[in-house]
């Protein structure tokens, strides 16, 4: 049980990769504080954790708002008197040409995908530093921090920001024994894009992956588990791609 006795705060826990991480962490003994703005999906994640014998509490929150973020960590303190792991997983994907993209669409993607990491990381790190506790932070980046796709300038910008945010914060928090790393998923079958459930889309994406398949949420959860465990105690400031070899092909 690699996370026995640990408390993990997971944002974007109501579906997809976030749900996969909650379930995988719970399998390894972690107590879960699941946060998502979609209450129904979040409660379903908690139900699945408990169904498997785990411990989960939910917080309905918009992680781009400081007051909501503070409520998430207050719940962790109320329930468990502390926390050990933060997974900044919350993210959204929308499309729009730079010629047509609205300011509101830009702001929302940057707020959820990047600003939320600042708010959550700051809240967790302040607690750990003040109480001389070590912690683990796992951020969800993307292969789109390395290669761009047309029609998604705001998404690509947000994920490029995640990469450099992870590196900068890792350097700042290293003296306190806090590890900060990021995962760069390739195409993963999640609810972030309804198209990913279409067989023809899955087949097309799989053709571009050296390992020949799209990823499942558990693939990302396994890497998150490693980075949140003591097995990764000497790793910090890294963005590790779990993409079936796509970034290797792109060089």
Residue pairs with C-beta under 8 A, 6 or more apart in sequence:
1 28
1 29
2 28
2 29
2 225
2 229
2 230
2 231
3 25
3 28
3 29
3 30
3 85
3 225
3 228
3 229
4 28
4 29
4 30
5 29
6 25
6 29
6 30
6 31
6 84
6 85
6 228
7 30
7 31
7 32
7 33
7 76
7 80
7 82
7 83
7 84
7 85
8 22
8 25
8 30
8 31
8 32
8 33
8 83
8 84
8 85
8 86
8 87
8 228
9 33
9 35
9 72
9 73
9 76
9 83
9 85
9 86
9 87
9 120
9 124
10 18
10 21
10 22
10 25
10 32
10 33
10 34
10 35
10 87
10 89
11 18
11 35
11 36
11 63
11 72
11 87
11 88
11 89
11 90
11 116
11 120
12 18
12 35
12 36
12 63
12 89
12 90
12 91
12 140
13 19
13 21
13 22
13 32
13 34
13 35
13 36
13 42
13 45
13 58
13 89
14 34
14 36
14 37
14 38
14 39
14 40
14 41
14 42
14 44
14 45
15 36
15 38
15 41
15 45
15 190
15 191
16 188
16 190
16 191
16 192
16 217
17 89
17 140
17 185
17 188
17 190
17 217
17 220
17 221
18 34
18 36
18 45
18 87
18 89
18 90
19 41
19 44
19 45
19 48
19 217
20 216
20 217
20 218
20 220
20 221
21 87
21 89
21 217
21 220
21 221
21 224
21 225
22 32
22 34
22 45
22 46
22 48
22 49
22 56
23 45
23 48
23 49
23 52
23 54
23 221
24 218
24 221
24 222
24 224
24 225
25 32
25 85
25 221
25 224
25 225
25 228
26 32
26 49
26 52
26 54
26 55
26 56
27 52
27 54
28 225
28 229
30 54
30 85
30 228
31 54
31 55
31 56
31 79
31 80
32 46
32 49
32 54
32 55
32 56
32 57
33 56
33 57
33 59
33 72
33 75
33 76
33 79
33 80
33 83
34 42
34 45
34 46
34 49
34 56
34 57
34 58
34 59
35 42
35 58
35 59
35 60
35 61
35 63
35 72
35 90
36 42
36 45
36 58
36 60
36 61
36 90
37 60
37 61
37 62
37 63
38 60
39 58
39 60
42 58
42 59
42 60
43 58
45 56
45 58
46 56
46 57
46 58
49 55
49 56
50 56
57 75
57 79
59 71
59 72
59 75
61 68
61 69
61 71
61 72
62 68
63 69
63 72
63 90
63 112
63 116
63 119
63 120
64 108
64 111
64 112
64 115
64 116
64 119
65 119
66 119
69 116
69 119
69 120
69 123
70 123
72 120
72 123
73 83
73 123
73 124
73 127
76 82
76 83
77 83
82 127
82 131
82 133
83 124
83 127
83 135
84 133
84 135
84 136
85 135
85 136
85 137
85 138
85 228
86 120
86 121
86 124
86 135
86 136
86 137
86 138
87 137
87 138
87 140
87 224
87 228
88 116
88 117
88 120
88 121
88 137
88 138
88 139
88 140
89 140
90 112
90 113
90 116
91 112
91 113
91 140
91 158
91 192
92 108
92 109
92 112
92 113
92 192
93 109
93 152
93 155
93 192
93 193
94 105
94 108
94 109
94 154
94 155
95 151
95 152
95 155
96 102
96 105
96 151
96 152
96 153
96 154
97 150
97 151
98 153
101 153
101 154
105 154
106 154
109 154
109 155
109 158
110 154
110 157
110 158
110 161
113 155
113 158
113 159
113 161
113 162
114 158
114 161
114 162
114 165
117 139
117 162
117 165
118 165
121 137
121 165
121 169
121 180
124 135
124 137
125 135
125 137
125 169
125 173
125 176
125 178
127 133
128 134
128 135
128 176
128 178
129 173
129 176
129 178
134 176
134 177
134 178
134 179
135 178
135 179
136 178
136 179
136 227
136 228
136 229
136 232
137 169
137 173
137 178
137 179
137 180
137 181
138 181
138 182
138 183
138 224
138 227
138 228
139 162
139 165
139 166
139 180
139 181
139 182
139 183
140 162
140 182
140 183
140 185
140 220
141 159
141 162
141 163
141 166
141 182
141 183
141 184
141 185
141 239
142 155
142 159
142 162
142 184
142 185
143 184
143 185
143 186
143 241
143 243
143 246
143 247
144 152
144 155
144 156
144 159
144 160
145 156
145 159
145 160
145 162
145 163
145 184
145 239
146 184
146 241
146 247
146 250
147 247
147 250
148 156
149 156
162 182
162 239
163 182
163 184
163 239
166 180
166 181
166 182
166 237
166 238
166 239
167 237
167 239
169 180
170 179
170 180
170 181
170 236
170 237
170 238
171 237
173 180
174 236
174 237
179 227
179 232
179 233
179 235
179 236
180 236
180 237
181 227
181 232
181 235
181 236
181 237
181 238
181 239
181 240
182 238
182 239
182 240
183 220
183 223
183 224
183 227
183 239
183 240
183 241
183 242
184 239
184 240
184 241
184 242
184 243
184 247
185 215
185 219
185 220
185 241
185 242
185 243
186 209
186 214
186 215
186 241
186 242
186 243
186 244
186 246
186 247
187 196
187 205
187 209
187 214
187 215
187 243
187 246
188 196
188 214
188 215
188 216
188 217
188 219
188 220
189 196
189 197
189 202
189 214
189 215
189 216
189 217
190 196
190 217
195 201
196 202
196 205
196 214
202 214
205 214
206 212
206 213
206 214
208 246
209 243
209 244
209 245
209 246
210 244
210 245
210 246
210 248
210 249
211 244
211 245
212 244
213 244
214 244
215 242
215 243
215 244
219 242
220 242
223 240
223 242
226 232
227 235
227 240
241 247
